[in-house]
Amino acid sequence: MGIAVKNYDDTIAFYKSALGLQEAYALKTPDGGPLLTYLQVSRDTFPDPGLTPGKALISRIRDLDGVSIEVMEFGPESMQKKAMDAWRP
């Protein structure tokens, strides 16, 4: 997922502190400014996820700009995973 932000430094600090993400690597523009940064998610990033009615794990936060972010995991019992597995073109 790519996200364009107003303040790169504050946003990176937010994702690292609020979500526990670690910087995997960053690419810079020719003048040394930020181009993109990859943040790595570990399995322990969200210690208190909830369950959706469809039995998917979910965690929600708002970033510094007020953007709502929803991260979901479709485990084997989730309705989403069952629908994906049942798909027949």
N, C-alpha and C positions, 0 to 999 in steps of 0.2 A: 504494500500500500504506500503510495506517495502522498505526502501532505505538504502543501505550500504554506509557509508561516510568516507572520509579520516580523518576529524577532527570533532569529536562529539560535543565538546563545541561550536566551531564556527558555526557549522551547526545548532544546536538547537537555538542559538542566532539569526541566520539569519532567520529561519522559524518563530520565534516569532516576530522579528521586521519587516521583509519584508511582511509577510502574516498576521500578527496579530493573530497567533495561540497561544493558551494557552496550557500549559502542563497539561494533565489530570492525568497522573501518569507515573512513570518510574520504571523499574526493573533493578537490578544490578546483576553482576556476583558474585560468592562467594568471590572474592578478592576486591569487591567494584567498579569495573569498570562498564561502561554502557553495558547493555544487550539490552534493547529496551526502547523506550520512546513513549508514546501515546500522540499525539497532537490533541487537540479538535478544530474543525472548527465550527464557528458560522455562522449564515445566513448573517452576516455583514462582513465576512472576505474579500470578494472581492467587494468593493463599485462601481467599474467601469467595470463590465464585458461587453463583446461584444457579438454579435450574429454571429453564423456560418451561412453559406448558408442553412444549414438544420434546422435553427431556434433554436439551442441549445445555452444556455448561456456558454460563455467560458472566461477564464482568463489564461494568460500565463506569466511565469517568468522563469529565469535561476537561478539555485542555485550556491553556491560558487564554485563548480567544473565545472560549465558550462553546467550542465545537464538541458535540457529544460523540464519544467513541464507544463502540460496542465491540467486544471481542468474544467470539463464540467458538466452542469446540463441539463438533458433531461426533460424539462417541457412538459406539455400536447400538446403544438403546435409543438414540435420538430419532425422532421422526424424520429429520432431514437426512440422516445417514441411511435410514431404511428406504427413503424415497430415492436417494442416489443409487443405492445398490439394486433397486428394483427397476431402474430406468431401462427401457428397451426402445431403441430407435426404430 
